Amino acid sequence: MAQTIRLMLDGREVEAEAGQTIWEVANGRGLVIPHLCHKPAPGYRPDGNCRACMVEVEGERVLVASCIREARDGMVVTTDSARATSARKMVVEMLLADQPERDVSHDASSHLWDMAEANGVTHSRFPKVEKDRVPLLDDSHVAMRVNLDACIQCNLCVRACREVQVNDVIGMAGRGHDAYPVFDFDDPMGESTCVACGECVQACPTGALMPASVMDDQQQGDSADYDEEVQSVCPFCGVGCQVSLKVKDGRVKYVEGINGPANEGRLCVKGRFGYDYIHHPHRLTKPLIRREDAPEKGLNVDPGNWHQFFREADWDEALDIAAGGLKRLKDTHGGASVAGFGSAKCTNEEAYLFQKFIRQGFGHNNVDHCTRLCHASSVSALIENVGSGAVTATFNEIENADVAIVIGANPIENHPVAATYFKQFTKRGGKLIVMDPRGVGLRRFATHMLQFKPGADVSMLNAICHVIVEEGLYDQQYIEAFTENWEAEKAHLAQFPPEKMEAICGIPAETLRAVAREFAGAKAGMIFWGMGISQHIHGTDNSRCLISLALMCGHVGRPGTGLHPLRGQNNVQGASDAGLVPMFLPDYQTVTDDGVRRAFTEVWESGDFSAEKGLTVTEIMDAVHADAIRGMYILGENPAMSDPDVEHARDALAKLEHLVVQDIFITET
């Protein structure tokens, strides 16, 4: 438990945790000390350079910056003295001197103007800086605008880029009054290595950096000009970032990150700027029914000009045709003639309802979704080896780890917010071991980069495990308490010495030994993997190797340890948990168990359904070609593009007698 200290704050005795700053102590009691360069959000360290948060401390000659001064036991702090308030007011007035007037400012509701009001400052008596000393507008980026006439050199954008997102694009250039943030080597923002995460925009307190969607042609804007704020979860990858949608006239105006457990306020380019699809002209707003005189089925439909192929219908007609066709097939050929694909981009509730619809309505388990082409092999290995198909630790648990392995994944591109935690981990001194046949972006942060031969995962991982056994680096106490078949595992691994595996995997034996010692010797280690591990004919074996590696080192079930397959779509984990797979009901309860099925049918108040495991995504396509399946209901999936054998899948879809597709756009399917 943290040590407690006592101090006097504006004449009142208060308690605080040792290590808290004066600003944090005051803020925790509802007293907001004005601040500009300080952002009280996870990942942002206080900098103390703007001096807008000055307070008086008894016994000290000068005022102190409350955001960086640590509170001490017995300290006497005054925030509202004449000396402190006049100093803060003067700082804000000097900063306002170079700002555009509020009625033509880049953000009329910026944090700077809020702090000016808090200090009672409405205008500045000081002369403005010469116009030719201010960098010109930078509108080179499609999503953001840079107007440095509003910059106060607070350094927040630099910290946002370098310390929070760890992209290292923004830095300060120039000296004194001519110091400004620049991108790379003073490149235009749109031509720099900026990845458009927008963290700098969200951090900027003045409007110098703004979303383009908030600005007009005169570079004027107002971040508070919206009708409502809707809190939601990002619909893209599996990180689960919480977002705040600012809605104006029924349209999303801009997006900010919320301090959620997964993202701590951070977003990536997709989460912050990838919302234009909502209002895209190709969005479907009415049901479509294929015309009787439509051309032959194929990839020949223009989403912007579909009238030759489909006609609009009202919801009653569309629902009658969709349901009637499925019922006709069931009555004529039996329930097994209809199969369903659900979606990993739907909610848990929708996934549950869809699997229930197929099982209860058609009496079988031929329902699946894209996990089959994603992490199904990981789920299978996790259930087999640790009893659950879910991750054993969240990705931000890496903050408690010493060593982490990232294999078969490219989080900088595919899970950018998760990657921020990995990059911060290395900046704190954590050792990151990256394993991938490709030279992924995370390699620049890696302690070891193992660029092995494609498909040689098992040989490489078993060689690492071999070294741990050979050198006695395993956790014997953990193995005895929580695992089984250790002697058989040791005997199996004896066949994989690194010197022998070097020729197969392409990694020098000494490197394999160094990595083994690094991971096994850590107090806490984590393993993250992506679809480079799972999308193999031996994907389950790949995952088994990683699980065994973690277990023999005792790196599961403690802080800073765990196994984490990085999910692709936003709810592939939840859809699997909800039973949207052919062999399991919700909570991974097997469909072959009579008691499990009975528990569900009692709740559903329906008859029993098949005790056989259903067909998977790829097996369903085979069954269509075999005339066993004649109709499908596809919810939010696009097998005409995602199936491993797309021509095989497209031929199957074209052959169906009845196909119902529920989606927000016309897809290839």
Secondary structure, 3 states (H helix, E strand, C coil): CCCEEEEEECCEEEEEECCCEHHHHHHCCCCCCCCCCCCCCCCCCCCCCCCCCEEEECCCCCCEECCCCECCCCCEEECCCHHHHHHHHHHHHHHHCCCCCHHHCCCCCCHHHHHHHHCCCCCCCCCCCCHHHCCCCECCCCCEEECHHHCCCCCHHHHHHHHHCCCCCEEEECCHHHCEEEECCCECHHHCCCCCCCHHHHHCCCCCEEEHHHECCCCCECCCCCCEEEEEECCCECCCCEEEEEEECCEEEEEEECCCCCCCCCCCHHHHHCCHHHHCCCCCCCCEEECCCCCCCCCCCECCECCCCEEECCHHHHHHHHHHHHHHHHHHHCHHHEEEECCCCCCHHHHHHHHHHHHHHHCCCCEECHHHHCCHHHHHHHHHHHCCCCCCCCHHHHHHCCEEEEECCCHHHHCHHHHHHHHHHHHCCCEEEEECCCCCHHHHHCCEEECCCCCCHHHHHHHHHHHHHHCCCCCHHHHHHHCCCHHHHHHHHCCCCHHHHHHHHCCCHHHHHHHHHHHHCCCCEEEEECHHHHCCCCHHHHHHHHHHHHHHCCCCCCCCCEEEECCCECCHHHHHHCCCCCCEEHHHEECCCHHHHHHHHHHHCCCCCCCCCCCCHHHHHHHHHCCCCCEEEEECCCHHHHCCCHHHHHHHHHHCCEEEEECCCCCCC
